[in-house]
Amino acid sequence: MTGLRLRYLSLLLASGAVLTAQTTGALQGRVLDPKGRPVAGARVAIGGQALQGGRTTVTDESGAYRFGLLPPGPCTLTATKEGLNTAKAQLQVGLDRTSTVDLVMNAVASATVEVLETNTSVDLKATTVGSNYTAEAISKLNVSRDFANIALLAPGVSQDNAGFKVYGSTGAENSFVVDGINATDVEFGTKGKKVPMEFIQEFQVKTGGYEAEYGKAMGGIINVITKSGGNEFTGDVFVYSEGAILKTGNKHQNDGNLSKPLLIEDKTLELGFDVGGAIIKDRLWFFVAYDRRKENQTYGIRLGPEAGQHAPQDSTRDLFAGKLTWRFSESQSLIASIVGDPETITGAVKSPQGGIGTWDGQNKVGGTDLSLRYEVTGERWFGQLQVSRHQQSSSILPGVGGNQIQLVDQAGGGAQSGGFGRWDDKKFTRDNITGSITGFLGSHELKAGFDLQSDSADIRRSFTGGQLVTLLADDGLGTATSKVYSHYWWTTAAGQVSPTFDAPSIVFASKPKHDSQSFFIQDKWSALPSLTVNLGARIDQTDIKDQFGAKVISLKDEWAPRLGVIWDFRGKGQDKVYASFSRYFEQVPLDLVIRSFSVERNPTTYNFSPTAYASDPAAEALIGSSASIVGSYVEPVDSNLKGSYTDEIILGAETTFRDRYIFGAKFIRRYLGRAIEDGLDVNSPLGDYFIMNPGVSSPAGVTYPKAVRDYKGLELSAQRKFANHHSWQLSYLWSRLEGNYEGAYQGIGGADGTGQLDPNINSAFDLPEFIVNSYGKLSGDRTHQVKANGAYEWDSGLTLGLSFTYQTGTPISRLGYHDGYGRYELFLVERGTEGRSPDTARLDVNLAYTLKLANKHRLRFVVEATNLLDSQTATVIDQRYNFAQADVGQSNPNYRNPFSFQAPRSIRLGIRYSF
């Protein structure tokens, strides 16, 4: 019966593989004699702290061996055969990397030949570009205590307001995976999880060239594996503190031209522990970790009667992780994992632009992720099956503002008064079933896979007082008609109300979902000993369902081919020339279905009252606008709508010098093939928007151009593997990013001109006038980027780690105000031609001393300096040229002045006791 069950499971695994990211690594190589001839029948064993019970295999007739599903970490490899010596090697198994180690056995049975650090840093089986960072490497660098910031060390990765830009793709187009769990934000596609450094075993960022098993991203793959237990009982207790006395002041807090609040003070205290060990040696391991972080911030209010006053923000974050690893047979394991990051923020949960009632509230974010993974290993195959759930909350609710109406004084510069304004209560769940099987057939490494995913949301939102009121004009005469107000709120579905002026205010509610399936097959074919060809294809499908369960969009036949060629041009396993072509499809976040298919209808009226809803024709005449209701129950969708995708071409080379230095060069071209966006159907009497592929389908009577985003980059890199106490990495990237479409995150536009995060329903193609002058340099264009990081370790226990980043500024556009939208959406001249923001540089330092105690106990003291040089250069520039559509010339005196700056220098102190 057991055999039948295993056979059934093998057939199930044969239908698919994990499509998000791997949690293990692989090892391959050959056992040879001194003349380079294969040694068949040699017994090869691998063992290490992260590997339960070790693994063994026997070399084939070509002397080859291979291991799969290896946990990342240091290992020892041993080859034995009667009549020959024992050969050993020390190596590091990398997360989702295939290490290559060749062993040489001599005919001297009494001798043992041991070679250290034999595995190459060049992956000869993949065209993937990116970086891996072990827990040890991370501990030597200052990465701001946030796991995702490790990605910024890698070439090709920069920041935008949504997260990390990877080779031109926006921060809302990446995939984040923790212990095999898809932890990407369900609503917007940004980072959806926080993991402390002490929890991490290894971190990986894939920036391009990845195989068909990876999808659901048009940018990068952020892959994290947390620690597991071991046969030895080990752990840490740690505390970190960062306070006002350890920071320099904000040089710009008294700048009179600024309107946005500035961070005045920031204090943090972090306490935690982690512990792991064996419940049953080599059979059942455990790992448990907890981290509590308390942060107190103070912002300075810049606008209105409260200008000069302070607004506090306090947060408490409870991070935890747990893992059980059970090896219940020689070839089978179960791994159960839990990772949580609930956080509660109180005080200034909104940008403070007025009195306390407008910003005081409570923000609850984060959640708990669960997974159960089964792994099985055979002689020439291995597979895995995982069930996981990602949960997250994102609620922002009013505090002392109660239920008062919020008033925005647009005529006076944007100050706010009254109540809290918009509030949101949101909960999200993602369920995945993923599985994989890999088989070795001669020179072919075949892999196939599936991923079944369901995303759901429970949304409630509205405005305090039922509406948002904006003062648009004030003639200062103090008469009954001196002040013109606009009123904005949510109302019921079309057909349930009559004219705009009596549309009732409601609490908007929605429970939509997505169901998606992905399948792939790929082959790593060793066509010649020095030539590998990677062929693969994946197909994705997503059904988007509204709150009633009706299918409103079905994205089918998303075929994504992958092709890669790797040539080991010296035949030593240390060098390669490679090329790849990849197509990446977007995983559409839930924001589109929440906003476009959930009865989201918004009236706008104009009158002379700060509270009444009814529109007044006299007020409409004064501002040249008419009352309207925008939105509908179901937006029209092009019947031929297809998914968004990006194509990528990479040409590169890597070479190893003196077994220690790796030099690389690559050219990257990544361009948008198709986008999903919405635009207004000007022929619709209801003012409906239209979901389309711009340039492929358009509403009747309106021609929207094709969405274009074209990235080109040339990257040079060098690194030194750790030896003689130190290691380092260095990279230079020249790039250009042009087009008329930013992507899932729109870097400029919106109410204050600093961007919009509404994937697939951004404003880029909303109106015909928005596309005028819209082609040019995109907001993420940076011509030059230089990155360097490294660490030196003294025998005394002192370590010094440095990381440096220099990047040129981003383009500035001349944005015009659109009266109908009440936002900055017009390009008054060609996009990106009004100069650039300043170049920025940042140096971060990690200085630590480890005191060795009895019984392998250690006490580590850490001093981390962030922005050591205290560079407080402007990072965001005000691109708003005018305050009204009818303005002639510049009416914003702050145009091209800074909005925000690099954070001042700060010092973090830490102590960690390890046992």
N, C-alpha and C positions, 0 to 999 in steps of 0.2 A: 504493500500500500504506500509506503514511504517513497519507493521508487516511482510509482505512478504519479504521486503528488509533485515530486521534483521534475518529472518529465513534463507535466502540465505547466509548471511554472516556467520551465525553459521555453516552451512554446509561446507562453504569454510574453516573456521577455524578448523573444525573437521578433515580436511585432514592433518594437520600438526602443529609444534611449533618452536620457535626460537632456532636454533641449535648452535649459537655462545655463547651467554651469556645473562643472564637475567638483567633487569633494575629495578626489584622490589624485594620485600621480601614477606614472608607469616607469618601468625600467626594462631595458633591453641591452643586448650586447652579444659578444662571442667569446668563447674560451679557445685560446690558440696555443700552439707550441712555439718555441723560440724562432722557428723558421716561418711562422705565420700560417701554419697548417691547422685546420680545425681539429679540436679535441672532442670527439663524440662520446656521449655517455658519461660525461662529467657531472657530478652532483653539485648544483649551485644552490646555496642557502642565503637567505637574507634575514637579518634581524635588527631590531632597534627598539628604543624606548616607546615609540608610537605604534609598534607592530606586535599584536598579540600572538605569542607562540612561534613567531617566525614563519617563513615560507620556504619551500624547497621545490626544485624542478630539476630536470635532466636535459643536457644539451642534445640537440638533434645531430643529424649527420653532417651539417655544416658548422657545428660548434655553437649554434645560436641558442639563446635562452631568452625568456621574457617573463615579466611579472606585471600584473595589472591590479587595480584597486588597492594601491599602496597608500597608506596615510602619509601626508607630507611630514618631513623631518629627517634628521640624520640617521643613517643606517650603516651596517657593516655587511659587505658582500663576501662570501667565501666559496671557493671552488675546490673540490677534492676529487681525486680518482686514484685508484690503486696503482702504485708504481710511479706516481708523479708527485711533485711537491704540492703543498697547500698554497693557494693564491688568495690574497685578501685585498679588499679595497674599502676605503671610507668614502661615503658619498652623501649627498643631500637629495632626497626625493622632493621634487618641486610640485606644487599644486597645479594640476592639469598640464603637466609637462612630461615629456618622454625623455628621460635621461639615458645616455648611452655609455656603457662601461665595458671595455674589453679587458679580459684577464689573460695573463700568460703563465703557463705551467711548465716547469722544467723537470727533467728526468732525475731529480734528486729528492727522494722521498723524505729525507730528514729535514729539509729546509722549508721555510715558509717565506714567500715573497709577498711583502705588503706594500701597496702603493696608496698614498694619500691623495684625496681630492682628484680622483680620476675622471669623474663625470664632467662632461663638457657643459658650458653655459649656452652653447648653440644647439637649439632643438632642430635636428635634421629631419624630423618628420612633419613639421608644420611651417606654414607661412605666417602664422600669427605674429603680430607685433604688439608690444606692450611690455610690462614689467611685473616681476614677482618680488615680494618683500616678506622675509621670514620674521617671526616674532623677535628674534635677536637683532636683526637689522633695524626693525622699527624702534626698538628700545634705545637705539643710539642716535635717533634723529628727533627733532622737534616737529611733530605733525599735529599740534593743537588739540590733542586728546580726542579727536574725532576720526574714526576709521576711514571715512570717505576722503578726508584730506590727504591721505597717503597717495591717492591717485594723482595729486598735483605734482608729485615728484617725477612722474613719467613724462617723456617728451610728447608733444601733441595735445596735452591736456591743459586747459585754462579754465577760468571761472566766468560765469555770468550769474545774474540774479536768481536763476532757477537751479543752478548747480554747476556741473562741469561740462564745458564744451570739449568735444573730442573731434579733432580734424574737421572743424566747421559745423558739426552737428550741435544742437543746443542742449542745455542741461535737462531738458524734459524728454530726451530721446535715448537715454541709457537704460541698461538693465542692472539691477542690484540684487545680488544673490548671497544669502547667508546660510551656510550648512545645506546647500542645495535648495533652499526655500526662495522662491521668487518674492523678494521683499521690496520690489519697486512700488512707489506710491500708486495706489489704485486710481485715484481721481485725476492726477495730472501727469504721471509718469516720471516724477522726480525721485529723489532719495526717500525711501520709506522706512528706514531703520537706522538706529544708532547703536553702535557696538564699541565699548571701551577697549583700549589697547591691550589691557591685561587679559582679555578674553580671547585674543586672536592668536591662532597658530600660524597662519599664513594669509597674505593678502595678494590678490592678483588683479591687474587691470589689463584687459585686452582692448587695444585701441584700433585694431583693424586686422584684416586678413584671416579672420577666424572661420572655422569649418562649418559645414552644414548643420551640425548639431546645435549651433548657437543661433538664436534668433530673438525676436521680440524687441529689437533695438535697432536704431539707425545710427547710433553713436558708439559707445563703448560698453564693455561688460565688466562690471565690478564684482569680483568673486571673493568671498571671505569664508574661511573655514575656522571654526572656533576650536579651542583646545579639547583634548580628550584626556582621560586618566591614563595611568600606567601601572606597572607592577610595583613601583616605588611610590610611597606616600609623599606628595610634594604640594607646595602651595605658596601663596603670597598674601601679605597684608600691606596695604598701601594707603597713603594720604598725600594729596596735592592741594596746594593753596596758591591763590593768585589774588592779590588785594590792591587797593588804591595806592598804598605806599610803595608798591613794586612797579608802578606804572608812571610814565611821563604824562603830562597833561595834554589835552587836546588843544593844539595850537590855533584851531579855527573856531572855538566856541564863541568868540566875540565878533566874528566877521558879520558885518551888518547886511551883507547882500544875501545871506543864506535864509531860506524859508523852511527847509527840512530840519527836524529835530536832530541834535547831535548827541552821541553817547558821551556823558560826562564822567561817569564812574562805573566800574565793573569789578565786582569781587566774587570769587568762587572758592568753594571748599568741597573737596571730593574725598570720600572715604570708601574703602572696599576691601574685598578679599577674594581669593580663588583657591580651591583645594581639589586635588584629584588623587586617585589611588586605585588599588585593586580590592574588589570585594572577594573575587576568586582569582588567584594568580593565573594569568594568560587566558582567562575565560570571561570574566565580568569586571569591567572597569567603570569608574564614575568620575565626573567632573562637575563641580558646582562653583558658581561665582556670583558676586553681588557688588554693585557699585552705586552709591548714593551721591548725587551731585546737587549742591545748592548754589544758586547764582543770584546775586543782587546787583541790578543795574539801575542807573539814574540817567534820564534823558533831559535835555534842556529844551523847553518850548520856545519856538521862534516867532509865532504868529499871534495876533489878537491881543486882547487885554491881559492874557496870562503870559505874554512873552517875557522871558527871563526867569520864569518859575521852573521848578523841576518836577518830573514825573517818574516815579519809581516803577520798576518791574522786578518781580521776584519769581524764581522758578525752583521747583524741586523735581528731580529726575531719579527714578529708581530703575536701574538697569540690572538684569539678572540673566543667567544662563545655566543650563544643566544638560548633561549628556550621560547616557548609559550605553556602553559598548559591550555587546554580548556575543562572544564567539562560541556558538553552541555546537559546532562541529569543525573538523579540520578545514572545510571549504566554505562554511556558511557563517554569516554574521548578521546581527540586528543592531542598528544604531538609532536610539531615540534621542531627540534634541528639543530643547525649549530655549527660546531667546525672547526676552521682554524689554521694553523701553518706555513704560508709561511715564508721562511728565505732566505736571500741572503748573501753569504760569498765571500769576495774578498781577494786578496793577495795570500798567500801560501795555495792554495786549494789542492795541492799535497805535499807529504812529501819532504821538500827541501833537495836535494842531489847535488845541483850545482848552476849555475848562475840563475838570476832572470827569464830569459826566460823559464826555465824548470819547474817553479812552480807557476808563477804568472798567475792568471785567475779568473774566476767567477764560483761559485757553487750555483745553485738555487735548493732548496729542499722544501718539504712540500706541502700543498694544503688545500683544503676545503672539509669537509664532511657534508652531509645533510641527514636528516632522517625525516620521518613522521610515527608516531605510533598510532594505534587505539587500545583502550582497552575497553572491555565490561565484565561486571560482572553479574552473575546470582545467584540464591540461592545456587545451588550446582555445579556450573561450572563457569569458567572464561576463557577468551581468549584474544589474541592480534594478530595484524597484522602490519607489519612494512615494509616500502619501504625505502631503503637507498642507498646512493652513496658515495664512498670513492675515492678521487682524490689525486694524488701525482705527483710531479716532482722530477727528480734527474738528473740535468744537470751540467756538469763540462766542461767549455769552456776556451780556451786560452785567455791570456791577452797580455802582451807586447811580448810574444814569437812569436806572429803572426803565420806565416805558415812555420817556419823553421823546418828542420829535427832535431829530438833529437838524440844525441849520448850518449850511455851508455858505460863507460869505464870499462868493466868487468875485463880486464887484470890489471887495476890499482886499483881495489877495489870497483867499482860501482858508481863513480862520474858521474854526468850528465852534458851535455852542449848542447848549441844550442836552440832548440825550446821546446814547451810544451809537445810534444809526443801525447799520446792517449787522445782524447776528446770524450765525450758522451753527447747526447741531448736526454733525455728520459722522457716520460709522460705515466702515468698509470691511469686506471679507473676501479673501481669495483662496480657493481650494484648488490644489493640483494633484494629479496622479501622473507620475512620470516613470519611465523605465528604459533600460538599455541592455543590449547584448552586443558583445564584441567577439569576433571569431578570427582566427589566424589560419588562412588557407594558402600555404606556400608563401609566395611573395606578397600576398594581399592581407591587409588588416581591414576587415569589413566591420562596419558598425551600422546599426539601424535603431530607430527610436520613435517614441511618441510622447506627447504631453497633452493631457486633457485638463483644461482650466476653466474655472467659473469665477467671475468677479461680480460682486453685488454691492449695493449701496442702500443706505437708509438716510435720507436727507430731509432736513427741515430748515427753512430760512425765512427771514422777513426783516423789517425795520422796526426799531422801537418807535412807538407812536403810530405805527402803521405806514409810515412814508418817510422819504428823504426829501428835504426842502432845500433849495439852493436860491440864494439871493443873486439875481443876474444883473440887476441895474438899480442904481439909486441916484436920483438927481440932486439929493441933498436939501430939497425944499421942505420936506416934512409933511407933505400933503397926503391924502388918502391914496393917491395914485403915484407917489414918488418912488415906491419900491416895487419892482417886478420880481415875482418868485416863480420857480418851476417846482412841480411836485411829481415824484416818481415812486411807484410801488408795484407790488405783485397783485394780480387780479385773477379772476376765474377764467375758465376756458371760453373760447370763441362761441358765440351764439347764446351765452347765458346772461349777457348784459347788453344794454342798449348803448346809447352814446357814451363817449369817453368820460364825460363829466360825472356820471353816476356809477362807474365801474367800482365795485367794492374792493377794499383791501383785504388780502388773505395772508395766511401763513403758507408759503409754498412748501409742498411735500412731494417726495418722489422716492420710489424703490425700484430703480431699473437694474439690469444685469447684462453681463456679456457671457456668452459661452464660446469657447475657442478650442480648436484642435490643431495640433501640429504633428507632422511626421517627417522623418528624414532617413536617408541612407547615404553612406559615404564609404570611400575606399582609399586607404593609404597604400599605394602600390609601389613596391620597391622594384621598379622596372630594370634597374641595374644596381650593382652594389653602391654606386655613388649618385644614383638618380632616383628620386621619389616623385611620384605623381599623385596628387590628391584630387579625387573627383567626388562630387557630392551634389545632392539636391534636397531641398526641403519644401514642404507645402504647408501653408497655414490657412486657416479659415476662422472667421469670427462672425458670430451672430449677435447683433446688438438688439436688445429687447427693452421695450419701455416698461413703465411701472405696472402695466396690466399683463405683461408677459407676451405681448404681441411683437413679432419680429419686424423691426423697422428698417434695418440695414443688414445685409448679408455680404460680407467680403469673402469671396471664394477664389479658388485657383491662384493663390499667391505663391507662385513657383519661384523659388530662389536658388539659382544655380551657384555652385562654388567650384572654382578650379584653381589649383595651385601646383607649381613645379619647383622642386628644390634640388639643386645640384651641388654635391660636395666636391668642389673643384680640385681639392688636393687629396681627397680620399683618406683623410686622417680623422674624420669625425669632428673637426673643429672649425670648419669653414663652409660657407654656402653662398650661392647666388640663387635668388628665388623670385618668383613672380606669382601674382594671384589676381583673380577677378572674383568679386563677391557682390551679390545683391542682398540687401537687407530690407525687410519689410517692417513697417511700424506696428507695434502693438497699441491699438487705439485706446487711450485711457477713457474712463467713464465720464469725464467732463462733458463730452459732446452729447451723450444720451441724457444726462441730467439736465442740461440747459436747453436742448433742442427738441426733446420728445417727452417732456414732463409737464405740460400745461404751463410753461413759463411765459406768461404774457405780462408786459410792463406798460402801463399807461404813463404818459407825460402830459401834464396840463400847465397852463400859465395863468396867473392872476396877480392880484395885489394883496393877497392874504398869506400870512405865514403858516396857516393851518388848514384852510378850506381846500377841498379837492377840485371843485368846479372850475372849468376854464373860462376866462374872460376874454372876449374878442378884442377889447381895447388893449389888454396886456399882450395878446398875441401880435397885434399890429405894431406895438412899440418895439418888439424884438424880432419881428419878421418870421415867426414860427407859429405853427398850428398844433393844437392838441392831437395826440395820436396814441394808438396802442400798437406796440411792436411785439412780434412773436406770435406763436400759434401752438395748438396742441401737438401737431406733427408737422415738422418742416418738410416741404417737398424735397424728394431725393431723386437724383438722376438714376434712371433704371439701369444704367450701365456703370454705375459707380464702382471704382476699383480702389484697392488699397494703396497707401503711400509707400514709396520705396526709394532707396538710395543705391546707386551703383558705385563700386570702388575698384580702382586699379592700383596695385602696389608693385613696384620694381625695387629690389633691394639686394644688398650683399652684406655679409658679416665674415670677418676673418679673425683668427686667434693668433696672437703674437707671443712667443715665449711661454705658451701654456697659461698665461696669466692675464693678458690684455686682449680685449675684444673690441674691434673697431667695426663700425657699421655705417652704411649710407642707404637711404631709400628715397624714392619719389612716391608721393601719394596724390592720387586724384580721386576726389569723392564728389559726386554730383547728384542732384535730386532728379529722379526719373519721373515722379508723379506725386502729387499732394492731394489730400482731402481738405477742403475748406468750404466756407459758406459765403454767399454773396446775396445782396438784396435783389429780389425780382422786381424791377421797377414797373412791370406791367401788372403786378398783383394789387388789387384794390385793398387787400388786407395788410399790405406791407410785409409779406412773408419773405423770409430768407430761404435760400436754396442750397442744399448740400450737393457739392459737385467736385469734379477734378478740374481745377482751373486750366483753361487752354484746351481742354478736351471736351467738356460739356459746360454749358452756360445757360442761365435763364433766357427766355425769349426776349429779344430786343436789347440784350446787353452782351458784349463780348469781353470776357475777362481773359487776360493773357495767361500763358503757361507759367506755373510757379517755377522759378529758377533759383537754385543755390549751387554755386560751383566753387569748390575748394581745390587749390593746388598747393602742395608743400614739398619742400626739399629738406631732408633731415640728415644731419651728421651726428654720430654718437661715438663715445668711447667709454669703456669701463675697465676697472681693474678688480679682479677677483680678490677676495680677502686673503692676504698673505703678508708675513712680516709686519703684523700689527695693524694693517690699514687696508682700506678699499675706497674706491670712489667711482662716480658716474658723471659724465659730462655730455651735454647735447646742445646742438644749435638747430633751430628750425626757421626757415624762411617760408612764408606762406602768403596766399592771397585768397580772399573770400568775397565773391561778387554775386549779385542776383537781385531779385525783387521780392524775395521771400525768406524770412529768417528761419522759420520752422515751427516746431511745437511751442517754443517760447519766442515771442516777438520782443526783440531787445529794445525797441523804442516805440513810442506811442502811448496810448492810454491817457488817463486823467491828468497825470503830471509829466507825461512824456518819457517816463523811465521804463516802459515795457508793459506787456500783457501776457499773462499765463492762462491761455484758454486753448489747449491743443485741438487743432482741426476746426476751430471756430474763432480764430483770431480775426482781427479787423482788416487784415492785409487786402482782401478782395471784397470787403463788405459793400462798397459803393464804387461806381466808376471813377469818381474824382480821387479816390484813394490810390489809384494806380498811376496817376500822373506823376512823372519824375521819380517813380519808386525804384527804378533799376539803378544800381550803383554798388558802392562798397557797403557791405553789410556790417552790422554793429559789432560782430565778432572778429572783424578783420584786424589782424596784428601782423605786421610785416616781419618782425624779428622777435624771436624768443630764445633766451639762453638759460639753461638750467644746469646746476652743479650741486652735487651732494656727496658727502663722504664722511668717514669716521676713522679715528686713530685710537688704538687701545694700547696703553702702557702696561708693563708687567706689574706695576704697583697697584693696578685696579682702577686707574683713572682712564676715562674715555672722553673724547671730544668729537662731537658730530656737528657738521655744518650743512646747511642747505641754502642755496642762493638762487633767486629767480630775477631775471631782467626781461621786460617785455615792452615793446613799443606801444604807443597809444592806439585807441580805436577811433574810427571816423565820426565826425560830427555832421548832423543834418539840420537843415532849417525847417522846423516843424511849424505848421499852421494849425490854429484852433478851428474845429468844425462845430458850428453852432448847433446843428441838429443832433450830433452825438454828444456834445459837451465834453469833447476830448481832443487831444492833439494827434490828428491822423493824416494831415495834409503835408505833402512834400512841396514846399514852395519853390525850391530849386532842385537840381539833380541830387539824388541821395548820396550822402557821404562826401560832399565836396566843400564843406565849411571848415576844413581843418581837422585836427585830431586832438584827442585828450593827451595829457602829458605822458611821457614814458615813466614806467615805475620800476623800482628795484626793491628787493626785500631779502634780508639775511636773517636766518633763524639759527639758533645755537642750542645744542644740548651738551651740557658738561656734567659728568657723573663720576662718582667714586664708589667702588664696591669694596666693602670691608668683609673679608672672609673670616667666618667664625667656625666653631667646632662642628663636626658632623655634617659638613657641606652646607651649613647655614650661612646666609649672606645678608648683609645690610647695605642697601644702595641709597646714596644721597644724590639727588638730581637737582640741577638748576637749569631751567630752560628760558632762553630769551627769545621772544617773538618780535620780529622787526627790530633787531638790535641797533640798527643805524637810525631808528626813529624817523623813517621816511614817511611823512604825512602828505604825500602827493595826491592831487585830485584824481579820483577814479571814475566819477560820474559827472557829466557836464550837462547843464541846463540847455536843452535844444529847443525850447519853446520860443518862437520868434514873436508871436503876438498873442493877445488875449481874446480876440474876437475875429470872426471870419471876415468882417468888413473892414478891419484895420488896414490902413495903408502904411506900409513900412513897419519898422520894429517898434512894438509897444511894450515888450517885456524888457525892463532895464537889466535883468539878470541873465539875459541871453548869453551863452557861451561862458558863463561863470560856473564854478563848481557847485554840485549838489552834495557830494560826499567825498570822503578822503580815506586813505589808508589808516587803519587803526594805529594809535600810538604804540610805542615800545611798551612791552609788558614782560614781567619776570614771573615765572612759575617755579615754586619750590616743591620738592617731593621727597618722600622717604618710602622705601619698599623693603620689607623684611621677607626673605625667601627661605624656605626650608624644604 
